[in-house]
Amino acid sequence: MTTMELEAYRAELARAILETEDWNLLDKVRRIVLPKSKKRAKAVEEEEPVMSDEEVREGLKEAFRCLKLEREGKLKAIPIEEVLDEL
C-alpha cells in the first residue's frame, strides 16, 4: 500500500466515523484506538469481551433510562459533535 493509498484509506475511515450515529460502533472504535489499560488493549486484540453480561445489561438499562428522560424533556442530550470533540 502506497502512502497516498494509506492517506485516502485513513480519510475514508475518519469520514465514516464522523458521520455515524451508532454509539455501539463509536464505543468499539474508541476502545480499540484509545485503550485505557493494557488489560483492555489485550482484550481488544484477543477479541474477548471487556464487559460482563451483567455490565452490558446495566449499561443498556441506564442508556434506556436516559433516553426516556431525554424524550420527556427532563434530560438534555449531548450532540455527537461534542462527544467526538472530547475524544
Buried (B, 14 or more C-beta within 10 A) or exposed (E): EEEEEEEEEEEEEEEEBEEBEEEEEBEEBBBEEEBEEEEBBEBBEEEEEBEEEEEEEEEEEEEEEEEEEEEEEEEEEEEBEEEEEEE
